[in-house]
Amino acid sequence: YDYVADLAGAGDISGYPDGTFKPGNSVTWGEALKTMTLISGFSAIEAEEEEHWAKGYLDFALEEGFLKSAAGIKLNAYISRSDAAKLLAAKSLHRYGRSCCAGSLPCRNSGRHS
């Protein structure tokens, strides 16, 4: 996959700890949040001791307004394509100064559901 090679070449993603990429695998919420953060140009976030490795990415998404709440999000659970698309859309809208939250959570400013 050229797009994976491009992102890896730019240092935006690194795959699994052994350096491999597994495009046939499902993606977890934690992996999706980390990928969204890194490909958006933000720095990697180190986990605090005894925290889930992706908790910092979840906290970042909440602070930035990409998510309104962490309720129901399990970082090791697989993210649906729908929720992944909503997460990326919320990030993209935020980039252009518009506010919207991912998932079935109310958007921050409009009160609508995304």
C-alpha positions in Angstrom: 0.0 0.0 0.0 1.6 3.2 -1.2 -0.2 5.4 1.3 1.1 3.3 4.2 4.7 3.5 2.8 4.3 7.3 2.4 3.2 7.8 6.0 5.9 5.4 7.3 8.5 7.2 5.2 7.5 10.5 6.6 7.7 9.1 10.2 4.0 9.6 10.8 3.4 5.9 11.5 5.6 3.0 12.5 3.3 0.0 12.6 3.6 -2.6 15.3 6.5 -2.8 17.7 8.3 -5.2 15.3 8.0 -2.7 12.5 5.4 -4.6 10.5 2.1 -3.3 9.2 -0.9 -5.6 9.2 -3.5 -4.1 6.8 -5.8 -7.1 7.3 -6.1 -6.5 11.0 -8.9 -4.6 12.6 -8.0 -1.3 14.2 -8.6 -0.4 17.9 -9.8 2.9 19.3 -6.3 3.4 20.7 -4.6 2.8 17.4 -7.0 5.0 15.6 -6.5 7.9 18.1 -2.7 7.6 17.9 -2.8 7.5 14.1 -5.1 10.5 13.8 -2.8 12.4 16.2 0.4 11.6 14.4 -0.8 12.0 10.8 -2.2 15.4 11.9 1.3 16.6 12.7 1.1 16.4 16.5 3.9 14.7 18.5 3.7 11.3 20.0 2.3 11.1 23.5 4.0 8.9 26.1 1.8 7.1 28.5 2.0 7.7 32.2 3.2 4.7 34.2 0.5 2.1 34.6 -1.8 3.8 32.1 -3.0 2.3 28.9 -0.5 3.1 26.2 -3.1 5.1 24.2 -4.7 7.0 27.1 -2.7 10.2 26.3 -4.1 10.1 22.8 -7.7 9.8 24.1 -7.0 12.7 26.5 -5.7 14.8 23.6 -8.7 14.1 21.5 -11.0 15.2 24.4 -8.9 18.3 25.0 -8.9 19.3 21.3 -12.7 18.7 21.0 -12.4 15.7 18.6 -14.4 13.7 21.1 -16.9 15.1 23.6 -16.7 12.2 26.1 -14.8 9.0 26.6 -17.9 7.3 27.8 -18.2 3.9 26.1 -14.7 4.1 24.5 -12.5 1.1 25.3 -9.0 1.7 23.9 -8.5 -2.0 23.1 -11.9 -2.4 21.5 -12.1 -2.4 17.7 -13.3 0.9 16.2 -16.0 0.6 13.6 -15.5 2.1 10.2 -18.3 4.5 10.9 -16.7 5.7 14.2 -13.3 6.0 12.5 -14.8 8.1 9.7 -16.6 10.3 12.3 -13.3 10.7 14.3 -11.4 11.8 11.2 -14.2 14.1 10.1 -14.3 15.7 13.5 -10.5 16.3 13.3 -10.9 17.7 9.8 -13.7 20.0 10.7 -11.7 21.2 13.7 -8.8 22.1 11.4 -11.0 24.5 9.6 -12.4 26.1 12.7 -15.6 24.1 12.8 -16.6 22.1 15.9 -18.0 18.6 15.8 -17.5 15.5 17.9 -17.0 12.0 16.8 -19.3 9.1 17.5 -22.9 9.4 18.5 -22.1 12.2 20.8 -23.6 15.7 20.5 -21.5 18.2 18.6 -20.1 20.8 20.9 -21.6 24.0 19.3 -24.5 22.9 17.2 -26.2 20.5 19.6 -26.7 18.1 16.7 -25.6 14.5 16.6 -22.8 13.7 14.1 
